[in-house]
Amino acid sequence: MRSIAECTFETCPVAASPYGYPPSTAADALFFVIHIGALFACLLYTFYLADPNRRWLEFSIPVSIACLFEAIGYAVRLGSATDPWNVALYATSTSFILVAPAFVSAGIYIAIPETVAILGVEHSLINIAYYPLLIWVDVVGFVLQLAGIIFAFSDLSADTGLGAHARIGSPIIVAGIALQSISLICFFTLFGVVLFRAAVAHHQFGYTTFHPIHGFLPMAHRFKFFIAMVLVSAMCLFSRNLYQMVVLGSGLDSWTAKNQALFAGLDSLLVAEAVVGLVVAHPVRFLRDGVEKRRGSRTASPMLEEQRVTQYGIYDRPNGHDHTPWGSAANSTTNFI
């Protein structure tokens, strides 16, 4: 049997390669450029455009890591275009591309507490400090993916390609991605409730919450754009996870895993869209803008505010306690402004 390490396009069918196809140079170059561009844009926001007192490093670091990992993965795929039988390149590109999205979702979870604080903490089912705990679900999922990847490629052979361990490692990777999908479902549920309640309050009162310092204030358009990009990015990540669970559930040597069109449309494109959406609507400008617009929007007098507050029951302190329409404390935005 011929070793695949000796294969060329003239001597072996490309279907016998670990990829099952010659990686598209044009597509991989495009996604490489997108992620490198997103990486530089993220760094630009953080170190040049940001307020020195609020650089959002906790958001920029995981998103930048995701961009870097994706760029590495597609750079390696570019190298595989001329030699799709190189198992080392296949394992490297697959590994980086599989784990990178976990860092994108981490960036989303980090930005959510301040987003909810702007909308109104009274709309949240849980304390806003608990939202970043979703990251730990992602951490467990990331560890499972890493363990599955290491095991799946542990008996990779330059002569024969994927070994028997690939069939055992794939379900472990699926378990890791499934955990990350569960964390995204939790995010959709919790944040969806916040958005629904905020929308109801806005429809009834013309604003989403009352800020003790800044009064009744409208949302900035940039802030609305930030929310939209967060939701689009999260939906892209969830859809990509579903695709990867189907692929890996079928096996790394299955037809779905070796279909380049499916990979480009349901992984590459979706992850790129998620990354670009978050970077374009970086919290440095778009989340902070929501706060600044609120600061400059107070027009009501203290007496009028007190009348409105009492009327709507949003922030009333007859006994020194806060009361909200949703039954939870709204010890509002003095913490995030």
N, C-alpha and C positions, 0 to 999 in steps of 0.2 A: 504493500500500500504506500502510495506516495505521501511524503510528509508535506503538510500544508505550508510549512516554512519555505519549501522550495517552489511553491506555486506562483505562477504568473497568470496574467489574463489570457495568455496564449495556451497555457498548459492545463489550467484547471477552471472549472465552472465557478463563477463568483458566488453562486449559491452555497458552495461548500465552505465559504469563509465564515468566521464567527458572526459577522454582521449579516451575512446573507445577501448583501448588495454592496456596490461600491459607493461609499458615502459621497453625497453631492458636494462638490467643491463650492458651488455658488451658494447653496443653502447654508452650509457650515460657515462660510466666510461672512455671510450676512448676519447670522446669529452671533458670531464672534465679535463683529463690529458693534452690534447692538449692545452686547453686555459690556464691552470695553467702554463704549460711550456712556452707558449708564453708570459704570464705576467712576469715571472721571467726573460726571455730572454730580454724583452723590458726594464725592470729595470736595467739589467746588462749592456746593451748598454748605457743607459742614465747616470748611476751613476758610472760606472767602466771603460768603454771603451771610453767614450766621452771625447773630449777636454773640460776642465772646462769652456772655453769661449763660447762653442757652444754645449750644451747638448741636444738640440732639445726637450725641455720639452713641447713645444706647440704641438708637434707631439706625444710624448710618453704618455702624460696624457690622451687624449681621447682614444688612442688605448689600454692603460692599463685598462681604465674604461670598455671598450668593453670586454676585456678578463675577467675581474672580473665579470661582469654581466653574461656573457655566462657561466662561471664556476659555479656561484651561481645557474643559471637555471638548469644546468645538475646535480649539486649536489642534488637539490630538486627532480629532476626526478628520481634520484637513490633511494631517499626515497619513491617515489611513486611506485616503482617497486613491493613492497610488499603490497601496499595499494592504488591502482589506483582510489579508490572511495573517497579518501580524497580531498575534493574540495579546501581546503586552499592550499595544496601543488600544486594542478593543477593550480590555479590562480597565485601563486607565480612564478612557473617555466615558465608559458606561458608569464607572464608580462616581466620578465627579458630577456627572449630569443627574444621577439618581439622588444624591444627597443634598445638592444645592438648594432646592426649593424649601427645605426645612428652615433655612435662615431667612427666607423671604417672609414666611408666616410669623417667625419670631419678631420681625420688624413691625408687622401689623399689630401683634398683641401688645407691644411696648407702647405704641401710639394711642391705643384705645382709651386708657384711663383719662388722659387729658381731653380726648375727644368727647367722652361722656360727660366730663366736668363742664365743658362748654355748653353742651345740649341741656344739661341739668341732671345732677346726680340723683334727684328724686325719681327719675325715670328708670333707673337701673334696678334689676332684681337683686344684685349683689353689690357689696362694697367695691368701689372702683379699684381699690388696691389689689383685689383678687384677680383681675383680668390677666396680668402678666403670669399668673400661675399656669396658664395654658401653655406657656413656654416649656414647662417641665414635662408635660405630656409629649411635646415635640422632642424634647431631649431623650426621653425613653424610646420614642420612635426612631430617632436618629441613631441611637446606640444599636437598636435591633437591625436597622438597615445596614449599619457598618459591619455588624457581626455576620449578617447574612451574606454581604458582599465578600467579606474575607473568606468565609467558608465556601461560597459558590465558586470562587476563583482559586481556591487553594490547590486544586489538582489540575489547573489549566496547563495544557501541554502545547508547546510550540509545534509539535508534530501532528497532534490530533485535535487540538482546540479545546472545547469545553469538555470537562470530565463528568464523572457520576455525581460529584458533589454539587454541581449546578442545580440538579433537581431538588436537592435538600435545602440548599441555601436560598433558592427563590421564595419558598413560602415564608422564610424568616424575614426576608426583605418586604414581602407583602404585609406581614404583621406590623412592621415598623411604619409603612405607609398608611395602613389602616388606622393606626393610633393617631397619626397626624391628621387623617381625615376626620376622626372623631373630635379632635380638638377644634377643627374648623367648623364642624356642626355645632359644637357648643358655642363657638364665637357667633355664628349666624343666629342662633337662638337668642342669646343674651343681648347682642347688639341690635337684633331685629326688634326685640321688645322695646329697647331704648328709643329706636327710631320711630316705632309706632306710637308710643306714648308721647314723644316729643311732637310728632305730627298732629296728634289729637289736641295737645295743648296749644300748638301754634294755630290750629284751625279755630279753636274756641276763643283764645285770648289775643292772638296776633304775635305771640312770642313763645319760646319753648320753656323758659324758666325765668325766675326773678333772682337777680344777683344783689345781695344786700348792699354792696358797695356801688355797683354800676346801674342798678335798677333794671327795668324791663327793656331788653335790648334785642334787636333783630340779628339774625345770622348773616355773616359776610358771605358774599358769593364765592370767594376763594375757599372758605370753609366748607361750603356745600360741595364744591368741586373735590376737595380732599376726601370727603365722605364717599362720594361716588367712586373715586379711584380706589379707595380701600375696599369697597364692596366688589368692584370689578376684579381687582387683584385676587381677593379671597376666592371668588367664584372660579377664576382661572386655575388657581392652585388646586381647588377641590376637583375640578373636571380632569385636570392632569393626573391627580392621584387615582381617580377611578380608572383612567386609561392604563396607568402603570400596574394597578392591581390586576386588571384583566390580562395584561401582557405577561407579568411575572407569574400569575396563577397558571398560565398556560405553559410556562417554561421559557428560558432564555433562548432555546433553539426552536421555538414554535413559529408558526406562520405570522402571528401578530407581532412577535418580537423582531421578525426579519422583514417587516413591511416599512420601507422608508417613508412612504407618504403618510401613513398613520403616525409615525414618530414625529415627523415635521409638523403635522397639523395639530396633534393632540398632546405633544410634549413641548417641542421647541417653541412653537408659536405661543402657546398658552403661558409658558413660564416667562418668555420675553415680554409678553403683554403685562403680566403681573409685575415684573421688575420695573419696566418703563413707567407704568402707571404710578407706582409708589415713588419713584425718583422724580418724575415730573411734578407730582403733588407733594414734594418733600415737606415734612412738618416745619422745617426752618422758616419757610415762607408762608405756606398755606394754613397750617394749624395756628401759627403765631398770628397770622393776619386776622383770623377769627377773633382772637382775644383783643387785638388792637382796635378793630372796628367797634367792638363792644365798648371799649374804653372811651371812644369818641362819640358814642351814640346816646349818652344819657341826656334826656331833655326834661324829664319829669321832675317836679319839685318834690322834696321829701314828704310834704303833706299829701300831695296827690298820690305818691307812691304808696303811702301808708293806707290811703283809702282803697287803692287797687288791691293791695296785698290782703287787706281784711276781706274785701269782696270776694276774691278768688281763693282765699285760704291757702295760698302758696307758701307764705312765710309769716306766720303769726306766732307771737310769743306771749300769750296771756299768762302763762305760768313759767316762762323762761325756757319753753321747749319749742322746737320747730315742728311744723305740721305741713304736710304736702298733700297734693291730690292723690298720690299713690300710696300714702301711708308710710313713707320712709323719710328719714331726716334729710334735709337739704342744706347741710351746713356748707354753704355753697362755695363760691369760686375764689375766696381769699387765698386758697392754697395754690391755685394754679396761675393766677395773674401776677 
